[in-house]
């Protein structure tokens, strides 16, 4: 999501896409026999492929037809959630073997596997954004797309790529979540898009694009996680948690807008 927002875009479909990719991968694995050792690989590849293709579709509609990303991904939020319910008639897909569940519940030298995957993805994302030509292109497109275009940069290709990356990672996250829960749920990922956006914005990435980074997003995600866990420990209703996240997003965007206007003046 950091990459998408850095280009001045938004992706509201990540939660629904996570669920659709997860249940698609799990459904395919079960259709092929279910309980075989490499079944997890089938589910992982299928989930990542579904996420990647959906991300490509989002990016293509945004770049090819000029439809605002907000509208495209808002539609995707509903489409992918509906597709998730269609795949298995709204029922969860379960019955995973131990090799599959290891990806969600296992550990390496005491470090949970999902944490290791997160660290690898975060490190690659950080390096790519900070030290590669592609990263500079992402910042250029978000900072001033017209100037980037005039300098010879393919703005459409860069924008398309960030949605593909987000889709791929949504698929991977869906696989890991289903492995952790022991089943692929049709309601998985509900409301995740707001938490993700809040994490990115709190981490210092501007919703106007061109400013921010992966490091800040990691800090933002940790802060949101601590906040949510604190509210749970205090027995605060999940409904109020959504209110708090919404307020945080508004305040963060308001501060960003104020800082941007002050900078121009």
PEZI-V499930 format. One record per helix or strand. SS is the DSSP state (h for helix, s for strand). FROM is the first residue (numbers start at 1). LEN is the number of residues. If there is no record, write none. Layout:
ss:SS from:FROM len:LEN
ss:SS from:FROM len:LEN
This chain:
ss:h from:2 len:5
ss:h from:14 len:18
ss:h from:39 len:27
ss:h from:69 len:19
ss:s from:93 len:2
ss:h from:98 len:8
ss:s from:107 len:2
ss:s from:111 len:2
ss:h from:113 len:19
ss:h from:133 len:11
ss:h from:145 len:6
ss:h from:155 len:27
ss:s from:183 len:2
ss:h from:192 len:11
ss:h from:214 len:20
ss:h from:238 len:27
